[in-house]
Amino acid sequence: MDFPVTDGHGRNCWAQWGLKGRFDSLGELIDVVAIGRVISEELRYRNALEDLMRISNDVGKSQEERARMILAVGVKYFDADLAGITRLEGDQANPLVLNFHLDHLRERHAFPRERSYVDLVLRAGPVVAIHDIRETEYVTYPFYENLPLQSVIASEIYVGDRFYGIINFGTLKPRKAPFSDKQIQFCRLIARWLGYTLEQHFFYVGLQVSAERYHRIFQRAPTMMAVVDKQGHLLDVNATWLDRLGYSLSEVTGRDLADFFTPQSREALKAEPLDRQPLTIATQNLDFVTRDGVIFATQLSSLAVSAEDLPVLCVWVDMSERNRLREEMNAANRAIMRANEDLKRFNTVAAHDLQEPLRKIRLYGDQLDKHLPENSDPEARHALEVVTRAAERLSRLVRDLLAFSRESERGYANDPVDLEPLIGEAVGDMALLIRETGATVTIGALPQVTGDAVPLQRVFHNLILNALKYRHPDRSPKVEVLARVSAQGAREIVVRDNGIGLPEGSEEEVFEPFVRLHAARTTGIGIGLALVRSIVEGHGWTVTAHRREDHQGTEFIIRTNTPAAPATNADEATAPGKDRTS
């Protein structure tokens, strides 16, 4: 055993002691001889290192036990009265102290860093060795007032590259001599050793937490999950897997995964094994068979790392409900397609078959009108006029209905279209109506778009015609066609008028077929704006209607899929010298 002694010159040194006893013939102890041998600082240093190595190799000890043993080695080597590990958490020091009896670790409550010897190390570190604190300025510091150690040796502890705290050893009486270089080196070494031990501990704790988290996720997952070895044997399955197939864990562990598939799925699994490549995320459609013989479809996603001797994680999604819904959707789509085909045939036949009797009604109505004398019964003549107008309106209705049906099913060309001349032609076709109503139509600078020219011309014809039909009785009609860029950078074409506007809340209803919001004002059938939306959406664009902020008219905004050029003005309709007015 090693104990300190004082030599004849009053200097402290260490001696290694052994005891030898003498006994009489009866086995009674006669005396005890103590033999001491002064040992060198180098030998004590090597002995302490051997103790540290022995602790590090003792993997059966807990983290707390290994920390206590490391502190005990330091207490013995430094001849200290107490030792401590202090963890710094924010601005609070959390000490773990080993008293000089070496019997237990005592954890104190956290307190401010300034009252802990962590403050000393942060001020004077990374290693502090003071044999008599009374001779230093630190006697006035809060940590000395809290725990008045007379000598202290301490070092920083780093866990990885993160400051963890300090390890310190102290005495309740001052040392007679300063700490040696070997002692300072050993304090630094024991701090590094402890940091490595803590890093190991935190790593294994994190690993354990991750494993527990994975296991909870694995077991509670709503999808079927299993871990399979490279031979295809089940190592583990989750609760959903067991519940869906009707087995217990003991019944499936170690069995071949293929045992639970239909014969066709077994062949598919053989053709595409789970570990085909060094890192594979594979997807396969496989059919399971439950314990009761029920077959259900699944989609397998497996993660395999075949370069290592690692298991494969398999996840199955039950496709039964999705397949049922898909079949229902396909059946509904087929029914819709049949209905659409029937509707197309009906529209064509109806348009053709209805036009013929309507032509006859108009023809014989004209004949009756010619042969009725001038002084004929006014009621008879009025009835004839009603019949003729009704036939003409029904004829227009049939034509517009057929046009709407054809537009909704046709495809559109993707050709460059210059909107300015195209809209100019549409305005020219309405020149007579424009003069009669006293309207002004202004066409701003418009971009080139990609689309089908003839249907697009019909779009703007219908929008301008709509503005003229629903003009305000107290002001001359004004229609503007202009281009601008939206906040999202999309090109917009705006048709703006100063007419009677839209009733509140009718912005969507106005595009429905046969909807006439102001039926008393016009003789239309309500198909024009429905055609506009059909053609615009057929080009992949959108059209919306808005009441103007001043409540004096309507804005129709067509948002194209043509991106705006970077140098384009936000509203090209205001570009000077480009407007055309009719």
Residue pairs with C-beta under 8 A, 6 or more apart in sequence:
1 16
1 17
2 14
2 15
2 16
2 17
2 39
2 44
2 47
2 76
3 14
3 15
3 17
4 12
4 13
4 14
4 15
4 79
5 12
5 13
5 14
5 15
5 36
5 38
6 12
6 13
7 13
7 38
11 176
11 177
12 176
12 177
13 38
14 38
14 39
14 41
14 44
15 36
15 37
15 38
15 39
16 36
16 37
16 38
16 39
17 34
17 35
17 36
17 37
18 34
18 35
18 36
18 37
19 32
19 33
19 34
19 35
20 32
20 33
20 35
21 29
21 30
21 31
21 32
21 33
22 29
22 30
22 31
22 32
22 33
23 29
23 30
24 30
41 180
41 182
42 182
44 77
45 77
45 182
45 186
48 73
48 76
48 77
48 186
49 186
49 189
51 73
52 70
52 73
52 189
52 190
52 193
55 61
55 66
55 69
55 70
55 73
56 66
56 193
56 197
58 66
58 69
61 69
63 197
63 198
63 201
64 105
66 197
67 85
67 96
67 105
67 194
67 197
68 98
68 105
70 190
70 193
70 194
70 197
71 83
71 84
71 85
71 98
71 167
72 83
72 98
72 102
73 190
74 80
74 83
74 167
74 169
74 186
74 187
74 190
75 81
75 82
75 83
75 98
75 100
75 102
75 169
77 183
77 186
78 153
78 169
78 179
78 183
78 187
79 171
80 100
80 169
80 170
80 171
81 100
81 170
81 171
81 172
82 97
82 98
82 99
82 100
82 169
82 170
83 97
83 98
83 167
83 168
83 169
83 170
84 95
84 96
84 97
84 98
84 117
84 167
84 168
85 95
85 96
85 157
85 165
85 166
85 167
85 194
86 93
86 94
86 95
86 96
86 116
86 117
86 118
86 165
86 166
86 168
87 93
87 94
87 95
87 96
87 164
87 165
88 94
88 113
88 118
88 163
88 164
88 165
88 166
89 110
91 112
91 113
92 110
92 111
92 112
92 113
93 110
93 111
93 112
93 113
93 115
93 116
93 118
93 165
94 107
94 108
94 110
94 165
95 107
95 108
95 116
96 105
96 106
96 107
96 108
97 105
97 106
97 107
97 108
98 104
98 105
98 106
99 106
111 146
112 142
113 119
113 122
114 141
114 142
114 143
115 142
115 143
115 145
115 146
116 143
116 146
117 143
117 147
117 149
117 152
117 154
117 166
117 168
117 170
118 143
118 165
118 166
119 141
119 142
119 143
120 128
120 138
120 141
120 143
120 152
120 154
121 128
121 154
121 155
121 156
121 166
121 168
125 154
125 155
125 156
125 166
126 155
126 156
126 188
127 153
127 154
127 155
127 156
127 184
127 187
127 188
127 191
128 152
128 153
128 154
128 155
129 152
129 153
129 178
129 179
129 183
129 184
129 187
130 136
130 138
130 151
130 152
130 153
131 151
131 174
131 175
131 176
131 177
131 178
131 179
132 150
132 151
132 174
132 175
133 139
133 144
133 148
133 149
133 150
133 151
133 152
133 174
134 150
134 174
138 144
139 148
147 170
149 170
149 171
149 172
150 170
150 171
150 172
150 173
150 174
150 175
151 170
151 171
151 173
151 174
151 175
152 168
152 169
152 170
152 171
153 168
153 169
153 170
153 179
153 183
153 184
153 187
154 166
154 167
154 168
154 169
154 187
155 166
155 167
155 168
155 187
155 188
155 190
155 191
156 163
156 166
156 191
157 163
157 164
157 165
157 166
157 167
157 191
157 194
157 195
157 198
158 164
158 192
158 195
159 195
159 198
159 199
159 202
160 199
164 195
164 198
166 191
167 187
167 190
167 191
167 194
169 187
179 187
218 225
218 236
218 238
219 238
219 239
220 238
220 239
221 238
221 240
221 315
222 240
223 240
223 315
223 316
223 317
223 318
224 237
224 238
224 240
224 241
224 244
224 298
224 315
224 316
224 317
224 318
225 237
225 238
225 240
225 241
225 313
225 314
225 315
225 316
226 234
226 235
226 236
226 237
226 238
226 241
226 257
226 313
226 314
226 316
227 234
227 235
227 236
227 237
227 311
227 312
227 313
227 314
228 234
228 235
228 257
228 274
228 302
228 311
228 312
228 314
229 235
229 311
229 312
230 275
230 306
230 309
230 311
230 312
232 256
232 257
232 258
232 269
232 274
233 254
233 255
233 256
233 257
234 252
234 253
234 254
234 255
234 256
234 257
235 253
235 311
236 253
237 249
237 252
237 253
241 316
242 248
242 249
242 252
244 288
244 290
244 296
244 318
245 252
245 260
245 288
245 290
245 291
246 290
246 291
246 292
247 291
252 260
257 269
257 314
258 266
258 269
258 270
260 288
260 289
261 269
261 286
261 287
261 288
261 289
262 287
262 288
262 289
262 295
264 287
265 286
265 287
265 288
268 284
268 285
268 286
269 284
269 286
272 282
272 284
274 280
274 282
274 302
274 304
274 312
274 314
275 304
275 305
275 306
275 312
276 282
276 304
276 306
277 304
277 306
278 305
278 306
278 307
279 304
279 305
279 307
280 302
280 303
280 304
280 306
281 301
281 302
281 303
282 300
282 301
282 302
282 304
283 299
283 300
283 301
284 299
284 300
284 302
285 297
285 298
285 299
285 300
285 319
286 297
286 298
286 299
286 300
286 316
287 295
287 296
287 297
287 298
288 295
288 296
288 298
288 316
289 295
290 296
296 318
296 319
296 320
297 318
297 319
297 320
297 323
298 316
298 317
298 318
298 319
299 316
299 317
299 319
300 314
300 315
300 316
301 314
301 315
301 316
301 317
302 312
302 313
302 314
302 315
303 312
303 313
304 312
340 409
343 405
344 405
344 409
347 401
347 402
347 405
348 402
350 398
351 398
351 399
351 401
351 402
354 394
354 398
355 395
355 398
358 391
358 394
358 395
358 398
359 395
361 387
361 388
361 391
362 388
362 391
362 392
362 395
365 384
365 387
365 388
365 391
366 388
368 384
369 381
369 384
369 388
372 380
372 381
372 384
393 523
393 525
396 525
397 525
397 527
400 525
400 527
400 528
400 531
401 527
403 527
403 531
404 513
404 527
404 530
404 531
404 534
407 455
407 531
407 534
407 535
407 538
408 534
408 538
410 538
411 538
412 451
412 452
412 455
412 535
412 538
412 539
413 451
413 452
413 453
414 450
414 451
414 452
415 450
415 451
415 452
415 453
416 448
416 449
416 450
417 448
417 449
417 450
417 451
417 452
417 453
417 456
418 446
418 448
419 446
419 447
419 448
419 449
419 456
419 460
419 483
419 493
420 443
420 445
420 446
420 580
422 453
422 456
422 457
422 460
423 443
423 446
423 457
423 460
423 464
423 481
424 443
424 580
425 457
426 457
426 460
426 461
426 464
427 434
427 441
427 443
427 464
427 582
428 582
429 461
430 461
430 464
430 465
430 468
431 582
433 439
433 465
433 468
434 441
434 468
434 582
437 468
437 471
437 476
437 477
438 476
438 477
439 467
439 468
439 471
439 476
439 477
439 478
439 479
440 476
440 477
440 478
440 479
440 581
440 582
441 464
441 479
441 480
441 481
441 581
441 582
442 478
442 479
442 480
442 481
442 482
442 579
442 580
442 581
442 582
443 481
443 579
443 580
443 581
443 582
444 480
444 481
444 482
444 483
444 572
444 573
444 574
444 575
444 578
444 579
445 482
445 483
445 572
445 573
445 575
445 578
445 579
446 481
446 482
446 483
446 493
446 572
447 483
447 491
447 562
447 568
447 572
449 456
449 491
449 560
449 562
450 562
451 539
452 539
455 535
455 538
456 535
456 539
458 531
458 535
459 531
459 532
459 535
459 536
459 558
460 481
460 495
462 528
462 529
462 531
462 532
463 495
463 529
463 532
463 556
464 479
464 481
464 495
465 528
466 528
466 529
467 477
467 479
467 495
467 497
467 499
467 553
467 554
468 477
468 479
469 521
469 522
469 524
470 497
470 499
470 500
470 518
470 521
470 522
470 554
471 477
471 497
471 499
471 500
472 498
472 499
472 500
472 552
472 553
475 498
477 497
477 498
477 499
478 497
478 498
479 495
479 496
479 497
480 494
480 495
480 496
480 497
480 573
481 493
481 494
481 495
481 496
481 573
482 493
482 494
482 496
482 571
482 572
482 573
482 574
483 491
483 492
483 493
483 494
483 571
483 572
483 573
484 492
484 494
484 570
484 571
484 572
484 573
485 491
485 492
485 564
485 568
485 570
485 571
486 492
486 559
489 563
489 564
490 559
490 560
490 561
490 562
490 563
490 564
491 559
491 560
491 562
491 563
491 564
492 557
492 558
492 559
492 560
493 557
493 558
493 560
494 555
494 556
494 557
494 558
494 573
495 555
495 556
495 558
496 548
496 553
496 554
496 555
496 556
497 553
497 554
498 552
498 553
499 553
499 554
500 518
500 521
500 553
501 547
501 548
501 551
501 552
501 553
501 554
502 510
502 517
502 545
502 547
502 554
503 517
504 547
506 517
507 544
507 545
507 546
507 547
508 545
509 515
509 517
510 517
510 529
510 545
511 529
511 530
511 532
511 533
511 543
511 545
512 526
512 530
513 526
513 527
513 530
514 525
514 526
514 527
514 530
515 526
515 530
516 522
516 524
516 525
516 526
529 545
532 543
532 556
533 543
536 542
536 543
536 558
537 543
539 560
539 561
540 561
541 558
541 559
541 560
541 561
542 558
542 559
543 556
543 557
543 558
543 559
544 556
544 557
544 559
545 554
545 555
545 556
545 557
546 554
546 555
546 556
546 557
547 554
547 555
548 554
548 555
569 575
572 578
573 579
